[in-house]
Amino acid sequence: MADNWKEKLYEPEGELIKVENVNFSGPEPHIEGEELITIDSVDLSYSGKTGPIKALENIHFNIYPGEFICVLGPSGCGKSTLLKIIAGFIKPTAGSIKLDGEEIKGTDWHRGVVFQHPPLYEWYSVRSNVAFGPKMRKVPKNEYEPLVDEYLEKVGLSEFANKKIYELSGGMKQRVSIARALINDPEILLMDEPFGALDALTRESVQDLTRKIWWDTGKTIFFITHDVEEALLLASRVIVLSRHPGRVIEDIPVNFSRQIIEEEADDIKFTPEFYKYREKLLKLINAQR
Amino acid sequence: MKKPKIELYLSIITVAAIIIAWFVATSSGSVDQLFIPSPKSVWESFLTIWRDGYKGSTLLQHLGTSMKRLVIAYLLCVVTAVPAGLISGYNSKVRALIEPIIEFYRPLPPLAYYTILTLWMGIDEESKLALLYLAGFAPIYISCVAGVIRIKEDYINGALTLGANKRQIFFYVIFPAALTDVFTGLRTALGVEYTTLVAAEMVAATAGIGWMVLDASKYLRSDIVFMGVIIMGITGILLDKIIQLVEKQVIHWKGRN
């Protein structure tokens, strides 16, 4: 699909993002018929002591190829539940969810997942952890071996290939986790608050890495976070969920991530535009408490 | 994990204190040799039996008879209880089939059902092996089940998102992840089987280290009884150390995550 997805992503009008755009909550920025994932009126309830409790209500949006969607929301808004539904770990109570027009049934390798606490296999080396996917899928060894090197290189862990998992820091573990999910070339990468447990400096470096991978590979990313700044620094589109039950209350395109890459605007988070977006989203989320 | 030096010395002091107390108590002559034989007489009975054997068999033959029973029953346990436990942990239906049996006989003292086993299989080796097998099966089975149930859901979900099927998950994820608990079960089982073995030999046997001790006690040879008990103790420690050593080799990541 070449590079045209980048153009379609979001057309900035003129200079930087205008403050007026902050109130953008209109139709989705994309064309019909190109949806990667269609989430159609999804509800999810689970049974509580006093009858069913609704976790998600009428979730309805599409995910398009090449998007970097960040889902924001107060804790307990069901944002991780939404990711689990897309991954196929749980079934929605109502509604449908499709990948490339086909109903998602159960979990498979077409949707890679990066968990908050990376469930890496301690009994394997870093290398074998990354090779796990292709090995399970019976890809011939001589085919996946170069891929393992390539993805270790991508996440900057080439020198750590033969280390044991317990020898790695938290940030490195998350890098292995990203490489392990990407090597399968999934249609979408689902990331569930992946950097929540990391210290500020490490977090910044893995955010940069994630952004770079998104831009270089054109991979579609669905990213859950409770950190407004993180969402704005990474996303091409931010979706905000309400608290109890989770409903989509905001869906806005953003352009900071792209600017950081294209214009090397590393200090973008100190600009008034960024500040406005941040304020608006914070207010939205805080109003949910 | 390396034992810090000071703790090692403290352990040595405990052992030394017991041995010194033993010397002092027996050399003063205030204790009857029947109740506590002197270290010297115990050592001498060890030398005599090492040279001449006890009732037709050498000491090593007695010990060997016991170890043979133990090892055969233990290996049978390992090859059956580990898979049964892991599969039961993975599949709740299999667990529902097996668990009632385990739950029923596990709290029973092994000697209670030993009488039934001797009734069915006679007084020879078969009934003893069956007894040890049953005694060892339960702890291994239970810790294997617990080990699988304890595995974090994300380990399995993660494997699914990477393209593993159910069978692959069992061999490449469940089994290694449960290994720590498997070894806990293996150690417990070895201890239980060893105590059961000695008890069984005391009830019915014509050879074995447990039988030797019981037989000697009938003739009030407390020197031999003491010697036998000490050998059992040391053997027990050695067996446990062997398992620990194997565990350390296999689970290189233990305690480091």
Interface residues (C-beta under 8 A of the other chain):
Chain A: A87 G88 F89 G106 T107 D108 W109 R111 G112 V113 F115 H117 P119 Y121 E122 W123 F132 G133 M136 R137 K164 I165 Y166 R180 A181 N184 P186
Chain B: K152 D154 Y155 N157 G158 A159 L160 T161 L162 G163 A164 N165 Q168 Y172 V173 P176 A177 L179 I251 H252 W253 R256 N257
